[in-house]
Amino acid sequence: LASWTGTTWNTVGDGLNADIAEPPRRTSVRALASDDTRGLLYVGGTFDDTAGGSGNGLCDDTNIAVGPLRCVTVWDTGINEFIPFKWGSEDDSNGLTGEVHAIVVDDSVGYVGGQFNTWPEGGFPKAWNLKNVGKWTWGAPSAALSTPSGTSGTNVSISGSRLIGVTEVKFGTTPAAFTRSSITSMAATVPNLAPGTYTVTVNAVGGIATAGTYTVS
């Protein structure tokens, strides 16, 4: 997996990899779809981890021991990380049990096609009910402010979950500058506001999360 700037090729993170101990399967990327608004690149193929990662299973239904990516992932340019598609609560419940050959994205919904029937959870397959095509919907994000009050220009921390593809942080109706360090942590700068209390919201791929209220003194 590589990006082209118009003059040079660049790597995308550490790239992707898979356990190649079972020929003839090899690591491959077979499908790409981009969400330019949110800075997300969806990737499908035959892989189970990033290059150099500890994944120990190819994406096929004969080996359920898996890495964190498992044939489908999304690259979030806001934090420069590959994000797993986590289907359940177990550590190995990510991705799909077979190759992904096609991806179409419609905002918070992704459609994938390929050679799979199910997804793993808890080390065992779920019911065989995907039949080579699946629909992924991002879960709603959550967010919480680290401090409830301060002055304009203050940097405040925001913690939460599924802070993926964030496009906007607002204090009331006023956008704020922000940076992200992970899908659970980010920071925003309180914009120039009149004294008062403002509701802070974060717009991520799964929806808009209310982080709480912030009082500007």
C-alpha positions in Angstrom: 0.0 0.0 0.0 1.5 3.4 -1.1 0.4 7.0 -1.7 1.4 9.1 -4.7 1.9 12.9 -4.3 2.3 13.7 -7.9 6.1 13.5 -7.7 6.9 10.8 -5.2 5.7 7.5 -3.7 5.3 7.3 0.1 4.5 4.5 2.5 1.2 4.4 4.3 2.1 3.8 7.9 3.9 0.5 8.2 1.9 -1.1 5.4 0.1 -4.4 5.8 1.2 -8.0 6.4 0.0 -11.5 7.0 1.3 -14.9 8.1 2.7 -16.4 4.9 3.4 -19.9 6.4 0.5 -21.4 4.4 1.2 -21.1 0.6 -0.1 -20.1 -1.8 -1.8 -17.3 0.2 0.2 -14.0 0.3 -0.5 -10.5 1.6 -2.4 -8.4 -0.9 -4.6 -5.3 -1.1 -7.5 -5.8 -3.5 -9.9 -2.9 -2.7 -9.7 0.7 -1.8 -12.4 3.3 -1.1 -11.8 6.9 0.2 -13.8 9.3 2.3 -12.0 12.5 1.4 -14.2 14.6 3.7 -13.2 12.7 6.8 -9.7 11.7 5.7 -10.4 8.0 5.7 -9.0 5.3 3.4 -10.8 2.0 3.5 -8.6 -1.0 2.6 -9.6 -4.6 1.9 -7.6 -7.7 0.8 -5.6 -10.5 2.3 -3.9 -9.4 5.5 -4.2 -9.6 9.2 -2.0 -6.9 10.7 0.3 -4.0 9.9 3.8 -4.9 8.7 5.9 -5.9 11.7 2.8 -6.6 13.8 2.2 -9.7 15.8 -0.8 -11.1 13.8 -0.6 -14.9 13.5 -3.4 -15.8 11.1 -4.3 -15.4 7.5 -7.8 -14.1 6.7 -9.5 -17.3 5.9 -12.0 -19.4 7.8 -9.6 -22.3 8.4 -7.4 -20.3 10.9 -9.4 -18.2 13.4 -6.3 -17.1 15.3 -6.0 -13.5 14.0 -4.3 -10.2 14.1 -6.1 -6.9 14.8 -7.0 -6.0 11.2 -8.2 -9.2 9.5 -8.8 -8.5 5.8 -10.3 -5.0 6.2 -9.2 -1.8 7.8 -9.4 2.0 7.5 -6.5 4.4 7.5 -7.3 7.6 9.5 -5.1 10.4 8.1 -5.9 12.5 11.2 -3.9 10.3 13.4 -2.0 8.3 10.8 -3.2 4.9 12.1 -4.9 1.8 10.7 -8.2 1.3 12.6 -9.6 -2.2 13.1 -13.2 -3.0 12.2 -14.2 -4.4 15.6 -17.4 -6.5 15.3 -17.7 -7.6 18.9 -16.3 -7.4 22.4 -13.5 -10.0 22.2 -9.9 -9.2 21.5 -9.9 -11.2 18.3 -13.3 -10.2 17.0 -12.0 -7.9 14.3 -12.5 -7.9 10.5 -13.7 -10.8 8.4 -12.8 -14.5 7.8 -12.0 -14.2 4.1 -10.6 -12.0 1.4 -12.2 -8.6 0.7 -12.3 -7.7 -3.0 -14.6 -4.7 -3.1 -15.5 -1.7 -0.9 -18.1 1.0 -1.3 -18.5 3.8 1.4 -21.5 5.9 2.0 -20.6 8.3 4.9 -20.8 6.1 8.1 -21.8 2.9 6.2 -19.4 0.7 4.3 -20.3 -2.2 2.1 -17.7 -5.0 1.4 -17.7 -7.9 -1.0 -15.4 -10.9 -1.3 -14.7 -14.4 -0.3 -16.1 -14.5 3.3 -19.1 -15.8 5.1 -18.7 -14.6 8.6 -16.6 -12.8 11.1 -14.6 -14.2 14.1 -15.5 -13.6 17.7 -14.0 -15.1 20.8 -11.9 -17.4 18.7 -14.8 -19.1 16.9 -16.9 -18.1 13.8 -20.2 -16.3 14.2 -23.2 -17.7 12.4 -22.5 -18.1 8.7 -24.8 -15.4 7.5 -22.8 -12.8 5.5 -22.6 -14.8 2.3 -19.8 -12.9 0.6 -21.2 -9.4 1.2 -21.4 -7.4 4.4 -22.5 -4.0 5.7 -20.5 -2.1 8.3 -21.9 0.8 10.2 -19.7 2.8 12.5 -20.8 3.0 16.1 -21.7 6.3 17.7 -18.7 8.2 19.2 -18.5 9.3 22.8 -16.7 12.3 24.2 -16.0 14.1 27.5 -14.2 17.3 28.4 -11.3 17.3 30.8 -12.3 20.8 32.3 -15.7 22.5 32.5 -14.5 26.2 32.4 -11.8 28.6 31.4 -11.0 31.4 29.0 -10.9 31.7 25.2 -7.6 30.4 23.8 -7.3 27.7 26.4 -6.4 24.2 25.2 -8.8 21.5 26.6 -8.5 17.8 26.4 -11.3 15.6 25.1 -11.4 11.8 25.8 -13.9 9.3 24.5 -14.3 6.4 22.1 -14.6 6.0 18.3 -13.2 9.5 17.7 -12.5 8.4 14.1 -12.6 10.7 11.0 -13.3 13.8 13.1 -14.1 16.8 10.9 -15.2 19.4 13.4 -15.3 20.4 17.1 -17.8 23.2 18.0 -18.3 25.3 21.1 -22.0 26.1 20.6 -22.1 27.0 16.9 -18.5 28.2 16.7 -15.9 25.8 15.2 -12.7 25.2 17.2 -9.2 24.2 16.1 -8.3 20.7 17.2 -5.7 18.0 17.1 -6.1 14.2 17.6 -3.6 11.8 19.1 -5.7 8.6 18.9 -9.3 7.4 18.5 -9.8 8.0 22.2 -8.0 11.2 22.8 -7.9 14.7 21.3 -7.5 18.4 22.2 -9.3 21.6 21.1 -8.6 25.3 21.5 -11.5 27.3 23.0 -12.4 29.8 20.3 -12.8 33.6 20.9 -16.2 33.6 22.6 -18.2 35.9 24.8 -18.5 34.9 28.4 -21.2 32.2 28.8 -21.7 28.4 28.7 -21.4 26.5 25.5 -22.2 22.9 24.5 -19.2 21.2 23.0 -19.7 18.7 20.2 -17.4 16.4 18.2 -18.3 15.4 14.7 -16.9 11.9 14.0 -17.7 9.3 11.4 -20.3 7.5 13.6 -22.2 10.7 14.4 -22.0 13.8 16.6 -21.0 13.3 20.3 -21.7 15.8 23.0 -18.6 16.3 25.2 -20.4 18.4 27.8 -20.6 22.1 28.5 -17.8 24.6 28.8 -18.1 28.0 30.6 -16.1 30.8 29.2 -15.2 33.4 31.8 
